[in-house]
Amino acid sequence: MPQLDTSTWSVTIVSMIMTLFIMFQLKISKHLYYSNPEPLTIESHKHTNPWEIKWTKIYLPLSLPLR
């Protein structure tokens, strides 16, 4: 039986790895990365509600004085 010639396998594997590396480098280099993202400043509007103006207290049953 003839044996399989494996002398070219190393060259094939190394060239394949180099090709994949170069292709990935080219693919990654085409991405646009933002250098310094700035947070958005959102203006908050203060809503005035009637219950925010006056002081209120909620009396819980446990906070009532003892009889």
Secondary structure, DSSP 8 states (H G I E B T S, - for coil): ------TTHHHHHHHHHHHHHHHHHHHHHTS---SS-------------HHHHS------GGGS---
